[in-house]
């Protein structure tokens, strides 16, 4: 599975690992992804999403149905 948040679209980025002697080698910064199950009361079903911690906070703030509706408008299949 891809390491991409389904709500925010966050994905791995690249950067440098810098040693004590200032030697730089490439590395990847991975997003903090969690698999969460939510109950979507409006449709009476469970939804499993792969979310970043920022997306979990967004769902807590705006509500699950608002976030799912926004994702569907963007073309995601839920």
N, C-alpha and C positions, 0 to 999 in steps of 0.2 A: 504494500500500500504506500501511496505517496505521503510524504510528510508535509501536508498542506492543510491549513485550517479551513473548514467548510464555510465559516461565516466571514472571517476577515481576510482570508486568502494568504495569510502569512506562510512563508516557506523558508527553507534553509538559505542562508546567505554565506558568502565567503569573506574571509579576512586573513590576517596574518597572526600566526603564533609567534610571539617575540620572546626570545630567550634572554637570559641574564646578560649575555655578551652581545645582544641586539641583533642576532641572526634571525631573519624572518623566513618562516615556512608557511605554506598555505594550510588553512584549516577551514572547517565548516562550523557555523553557528546554527544549531537546530532550534526551532521554536518549541515552546513548552506545550506540547499537545497532550490532551487527555481525551479518552473515549467516554462519553457521557450518554446515558439514556434519560430521556425526558418523556413525560406523558403529555401529549397534545390533547387537551380536554375538548377543544372545539371539533376535532375530528375523531375523538374517542379511540386514539391509538398511541402506541409507544414509538418514539423516534430515537434512533441511535446516531449521534453526531460525533465527529472527530474535531475537537475544539481547542483553541489556544486558551490560556488562562484569561486573556483579555476578552475573548468572545464569551466566556462563561460569565464574566462581570457584565457584559453588554446584555446578555439574556436576563440576568438578575435585575438589571435596571429597566429595560424596555419591555420585558415579557417575551415568552417563547413564541407566541403566535405572531407578534409584530415582526420578530426577527425572521421567522419562517416565511411570512408573507413577503418580506423584502428579498429574501433569498430566491423565492420562486419568481419574483418579478425580474430578477437578474438572470434567470434561466436555469437555476439549479433544480435538480429533481430530488424531492424529499418524499 
